[in-house]
Amino acid sequence: QMRKQCDQKLLLRMKTECVPCSLNLETRCPAGYTKITNGTGIPDCRYYLEIKTHTLSFPGCRHHCLKEFEQPECCQGHWGPDCMGK
């Protein structure tokens, strides 16, 4: 029997919000995502503080998160919601 369903594995990546590095240890990824960075994360961003009429910019940290996702797909020669053959 030929396989009708050939699901594609996708990797979804995202980054958490930029915060002061000292506060980033406890940052969690959204539900379903796995944190792939350690400690305070990666210092590759800036966060902003508004003080009265000024906006100040500071270097910050964020974490990178990963989620494995299976996208349903039919094998070649099959189609439709039930992956029907020719």
C-alpha positions as CSV (number, residue, x, y, z in Angstrom):
1,Q,0.0,0.0,0.0
2,M,1.4,3.4,-1.0
3,R,1.5,6.2,1.5
4,K,-1.0,8.9,0.8
5,Q,0.0,11.3,3.6
6,C,3.5,12.8,3.5
7,D,3.5,15.4,6.2
8,Q,6.2,18.1,6.1
9,K,8.2,18.9,9.3
10,L,8.6,22.6,9.7
11,L,10.7,24.5,12.3
12,L,9.2,27.7,13.5
13,R,11.6,30.2,15.1
14,M,10.8,33.2,17.1
15,K,12.6,35.6,19.5
16,T,11.3,36.8,22.8
17,E,10.8,40.5,23.6
18,C,14.0,42.6,24.2
19,V,14.4,43.3,28.0
20,P,17.3,44.2,30.3
21,C,19.8,41.3,30.2
22,S,19.6,41.0,34.1
23,L,15.8,40.3,33.8
24,N,16.0,37.9,31.0
25,L,17.0,34.8,32.9
26,E,13.4,34.0,33.8
27,T,12.0,34.8,30.3
28,R,10.0,31.9,29.0
29,C,9.1,31.0,25.4
30,P,5.5,30.9,24.3
31,A,3.5,27.7,24.9
32,G,4.8,24.9,22.6
33,Y,8.1,26.6,21.9
34,T,11.5,25.4,23.3
35,K,14.1,27.8,24.5
36,I,17.3,27.3,22.5
37,T,19.4,29.9,24.2
38,N,20.8,29.8,27.7
39,G,21.3,32.1,30.6
40,T,20.4,35.7,29.8
41,G,20.0,35.0,26.1
42,I,21.6,36.9,23.3
43,P,22.5,40.6,23.6
44,D,21.5,41.5,20.1
45,C,18.7,44.0,20.6
46,R,17.7,47.3,22.2
47,Y,14.8,48.2,24.5
48,Y,13.3,51.6,25.1
49,L,12.3,53.5,28.2
50,E,10.1,56.6,27.9
51,I,10.9,59.3,30.5
52,K,8.7,62.3,30.3
53,T,9.5,63.8,26.8
54,H,12.5,61.6,26.1
55,T,12.8,58.0,24.9
56,L,16.0,56.3,26.0
57,S,17.5,53.3,24.3
58,F,19.5,50.6,26.1
59,P,21.2,47.4,25.0
60,G,19.2,44.3,26.0
61,C,18.9,40.6,25.6
62,R,16.3,38.2,24.2
63,H,15.9,34.4,23.8
64,H,15.5,32.4,20.7
65,C,12.7,29.8,20.7
66,L,12.0,26.9,18.4
67,K,8.9,24.8,17.7
68,E,8.6,21.7,15.5
69,F,5.4,21.7,13.5
70,E,4.0,19.1,11.2
71,Q,2.1,20.4,8.2
72,P,-0.2,17.9,6.8
73,E,0.6,17.3,3.1
74,C,-0.4,14.6,0.6
75,C,2.2,12.5,-1.2
76,Q,2.8,13.1,-4.9
77,G,-0.2,11.9,-7.0
78,H,-2.7,12.4,-4.1
79,W,-4.8,15.4,-3.3
80,G,-7.7,16.7,-1.3
81,P,-8.5,16.6,2.5
82,D,-8.3,12.8,2.5
83,C,-5.3,12.5,0.1
84,M,-7.2,10.6,-2.5
85,G,-5.3,8.8,-5.3
86,K,-5.8,9.2,-9.1
